Amino acid sequence: DEAALSALARRWEPALFAARTDAPFDPAGLTPCIGTPAGRRCAPGAFVLGAWQTGTKHLAALLRASHPEALVPLGNGACWGQWKNDEGGRRWLERAVPASLDPSAQLAAALHCHATLQFYPDSAHRFHKWWEESYWPCKKRCTDVPACEKTYYEKEMWTCKAAALRAHDAAVDLPTVPAGG
């Protein structure tokens, strides 16, 4: 239910709009914002998600040409990055949308979000750090040994990924489901 989701958002991502109860939300705008015009924070209102060679640049160009006054294309920083700590997500919320944007008349759009659909580390969020803190040391232990380094991507990588997923799921209090299960 909505109350349970809001409670999870406040616990996991207190800076996210869904977790904020101290600032008014204006649902009428094209770009989602909270706060007053003097202290407003906005997030992109649209994302073009895709993978390499799927036509996202062409689609973005069509959108920009069709709506030049209303569509405000944002740079790659408006997508999600490989944040190394909690501050990455907070910086994204603070900087993704320019303060000069008029949310009632303009749609802030992240038009080139490729990393979002790639390998798991690109889906960064607050608890991603636990995945990284498990995965990279595991990989380094193997790649420091020449024999293991040669077979890492065929064999040992899967052990490291599984351990990292368990660390992530424990941090977010999710049950870990084995692959194929």
C-alpha positions in Angstrom: 0.0 0.0 0.0 1.0 3.7 -0.3 1.9 4.1 3.3 4.2 1.1 3.3 5.9 2.3 0.1 6.4 5.7 1.6 7.9 4.3 4.7 10.4 2.2 2.7 11.3 5.3 0.6 12.0 7.3 3.8 14.1 4.5 5.1 16.1 3.7 1.9 16.2 7.0 0.1 15.3 9.9 2.4 16.3 12.5 -0.2 13.8 11.1 -2.8 10.6 13.0 -3.5 8.5 10.0 -2.4 10.1 10.1 1.0 9.8 13.9 1.5 6.9 15.0 3.7 8.4 18.4 4.5 7.9 20.0 1.0 4.8 20.4 -1.1 4.5 18.5 -4.3 2.9 20.1 -7.4 1.3 17.4 -9.5 0.2 19.9 -12.2 3.7 20.5 -13.7 5.2 18.8 -16.7 8.4 18.2 -14.6 7.9 16.7 -11.1 9.1 19.1 -8.4 8.7 19.5 -4.7 9.1 22.7 -2.6 8.4 26.3 -3.3 9.9 28.2 -6.3 12.5 29.6 -4.0 13.7 26.2 -2.8 12.4 23.9 -5.5 14.0 20.5 -6.4 13.0 18.8 -9.6 13.7 15.4 -11.2 13.5 14.6 -14.9 9.9 14.1 -16.0 10.8 11.8 -18.8 13.5 9.3 -19.7 14.4 7.7 -23.0 15.9 4.4 -21.9 17.6 2.0 -24.2 20.7 0.0 -25.1 23.4 0.7 -27.6 22.2 0.7 -31.3 18.5 0.7 -30.4 17.6 4.1 -32.0 17.5 6.2 -28.8 19.4 9.1 -30.4 17.0 9.2 -33.3 14.0 9.1 -31.0 15.5 11.8 -28.8 16.1 14.0 -32.0 12.5 13.5 -33.0 11.2 14.5 -29.6 13.4 17.6 -29.5 12.3 18.6 -33.0 8.6 18.0 -32.2 8.6 20.0 -28.9 11.4 22.6 -29.0 9.7 25.0 -26.6 8.4 22.5 -24.1 11.2 19.9 -24.0 14.4 20.6 -22.1 17.0 18.0 -22.9 19.3 17.2 -20.0 22.8 15.9 -20.2 24.0 12.4 -19.4 24.2 13.4 -15.7 20.4 13.3 -15.6 20.5 9.6 -16.0 21.8 7.3 -13.3 25.5 6.9 -12.9 27.8 4.4 -11.2 27.7 6.2 -7.9 30.3 5.0 -5.4 28.4 6.1 -2.3 25.1 7.6 -1.1 26.1 11.1 -2.1 25.9 10.3 -5.8 22.1 9.9 -5.7 21.7 13.0 -3.6 23.8 15.0 -6.0 21.7 13.7 -8.9 18.5 14.9 -7.1 20.1 18.3 -6.5 21.6 18.9 -10.0 19.7 16.9 -12.6 17.3 19.6 -13.5 18.4 23.3 -13.9 16.9 25.8 -11.5 15.9 28.0 -14.5 13.4 25.4 -15.8 9.7 26.3 -15.6 8.2 23.0 -14.5 4.6 24.2 -15.4 5.5 24.7 -19.0 8.7 22.6 -19.7 9.4 18.9 -19.5 12.9 18.1 -18.3 13.9 14.9 -20.2 16.9 12.6 -19.9 17.2 11.5 -23.5 20.2 9.2 -23.6 20.0 6.7 -20.7 21.8 3.7 -21.9 23.6 2.6 -18.8 20.3 2.1 -17.0 19.6 -1.1 -19.0 23.2 -2.5 -18.9 25.0 -4.8 -16.5 23.8 -4.5 -12.9 26.4 -2.0 -11.5 25.0 0.7 -13.8 21.7 0.5 -12.0 23.1 2.5 -9.1 21.1 3.4 -6.1 21.6 3.9 -2.4 22.4 0.2 -1.6 24.6 -0.3 -4.6 27.6 0.3 -2.4 27.1 -3.1 -0.7 27.2 -4.8 -4.1 30.4 -3.0 -5.0 32.0 -3.6 -1.6 31.5 -7.4 -2.1 32.1 -7.7 -5.9 35.3 -5.8 -6.5 37.4 -7.3 -3.7 36.2 -10.7 -4.8 37.3 -10.0 -8.3 40.6 -8.6 -7.2 41.4 -11.7 -5.1 41.0 -13.8 -8.2 42.7 -11.5 -10.7 45.8 -11.2 -8.4 46.4 -14.9 -9.1 47.5 -15.4 -12.7 45.8 -18.8 -13.1 42.5 -17.5 -11.7 42.7 -14.3 -13.8 42.7 -16.4 -17.0 39.4 -18.1 -16.1 37.7 -15.3 -14.2 35.1 -14.4 -16.9 34.3 -18.1 -17.5 34.1 -19.3 -13.9 35.0 -17.2 -10.9 33.0 -14.2 -12.0 29.7 -16.0 -11.2 30.8 -16.7 -7.7 31.7 -13.0 -7.2 28.4 -11.8 -8.7 26.3 -14.2 -6.5 28.1 -13.0 -3.4 27.6 -9.4 -4.3 23.9 -9.9 -5.0 23.6 -11.6 -1.5 25.3 -8.6 0.1 23.1 -6.2 -1.7 19.9 -8.1 -0.9 20.8 -8.3 2.8 21.4 -4.6 2.9 18.0 -3.8 1.4 16.3 -6.6 3.4 15.3 -8.6 0.3 15.3 -12.4 0.1 18.0 -13.6 -2.3 16.7 -15.9 -5.0 19.3 -18.1 -6.7 19.5 -17.8 -10.5 16.9 -20.0 -12.2 15.1 -20.4 -8.9 
